[in-house]
Amino acid sequence: MQIGPYALPNNLFVAPMAGVTDRPFRQLCRQFGAGYAVSEMVTSRPDLWASLKTSRRANHDGEPGPIAVQIAGTEAQMMADATRYNIDRGAQIIDINMGCPAKKVCNKWAGSALMQDEPLALQIISAVVEAALPHGVPVTLKMRTGWCDAEKNALSLARAAERVGVQMVTVHGRTREQGYKGMAEYDTVAAVKAALTIPVVANGDIDSPEKARDVLKFTGADAVMVGRAAQGSPWIFREIAHFLATGTHLAPPLVAEVRRALLEHLQDHYGLYGEYTGVRSARKHIGWYVRTLPGGDDFREHMNTLETAAQQLAAVAAYLDGLADRMERLPLRREACLELETTP
């Protein structure tokens, strides 16, 4: 798998998710087998570039390359300036966000709202490509199937994006209207793949090794991008990789391995956010790790009462030590592989 000059180790990608895929999480997913990860969405507004929130989202200290930064905005010149700004700070790939369904983003005519205005979307894409070209930095695009079922225009926008120089397109198999409800559809992804010569990535509901296999086969996509299924289960990437290579399932991770990974994740998380913010923002990550484990619900409630990093670390270690006394490995995940059918 290749993006511009960058050869990727595999075709399993981490989806950019605001408030989730910060540097510690991206690095963890890479350690567990993801071949590529994109930053959280970074604003194109120059008045916010120096903000603490943006500086954290743009933090790539110690992260393996290629460094991919996703930018969002609604003005072509501002997006071009943001492209140059992030390249100057180490970005090796620029990803354009035309897929975010959040109201606060779409109300500013950014994210997936841009799919309603193809001329503006293409103006932005062209400006970003032009800004990145002198630096030899590839530009990629992430989008949805369209704004709503009546306006599915991913195919036409993807074709236009390829013509102006975009080097990879990712399609989430839902409309903006759907948000994250219902099920992703892959007919649109397959149509985009059939029409383009650049790599196409399938995104949406990739939640098991079987699902990854079936989506790759059905769409012909070059890669799959995993989002919510990686929350609390970063080892899903190595599970998918093993299944695609062998057709067999990898054993669930050892509890001792999960203990080590989670504690290291928390330490890195506190290092990025500081103790006060880090303890509070770590609660959701801890909750994702334990949500399907014995006593997980009670432990999550207990976690919300702890106020210091030391307390969190001690509680997590004790919980997982107790779990290790009862089982060597995590319990098997219940996986359901949805049958893929072409819509008439």
Secondary structure, 3 states (H helix, E strand, C coil): CEECCEECCCCEEECCCCCCCCHHHHHHHHHCCCCEEEEEEEECCHHHCCCHHHHHHCCCCCCCCCCEEEEECCCHHHHHHHHHHHHHCCCCEEEEEECCCCHHHHCCCCHHHHHHCHHHHHHHHHHHHHHHHHHCCCEEEEEECCCCHHHCCHHHHHHHHHHCCCCEEEEECCCCCCCCCCCCCCHHHHHHHHHCCCCEEEECCCCCHHHHHHHHHHHCCCEEEECHHHCCCCCHHHHHHHHHHHCCCCCCCEHHHHHHHHHHHHHHHHHHHCHHHHHHHHHHHHHHHHCCCCCHHHHHHHHCCCCCHHHHHHHHHHHHHHHHHHCCECCCCCCCCCCCCCCC
